[in-house]
Amino acid sequence: MGADGRSARLVREYYGSPVFRNSFFPAGAKVAKANHHAGLVAGYLHGRVLTKNQRAIFWRDLGSRMGDQSHRGPASQWRSRDWNDWYTYAAARFRRDHLIA
């Protein structure tokens, strides 16, 4: 979302309030939430610092990996939930193809 010029506020709205539960190890839920937030911040900031040319390359690469998205309809008519779903899908493809687990 940072590479798409979206606000940090929107990132928080979409992904900043996950629920982590661990009945057997409650502190583990706190660690998971902290790591989730750290990942959001890191990913967002890395996207924001890309140059215009780097962003074009990034989206061209990611778009080719995502395949045909025409079933989603025109982005100008998307609602908040549609954008959230699209960014989640894009993040999954980015993780699959670019991050080492």
Buried (B, 14 or more C-beta within 10 A) or exposed (E): BBBBEBEBEBBEEBBEEEEBEEEEEEEEBEEBBEEBBEEBEEBBEEBBEBEEEEBEEBBEBBEEEBEEEEEBEEEEEBEEEEBBBBBEEBBEBBEEEEEEE
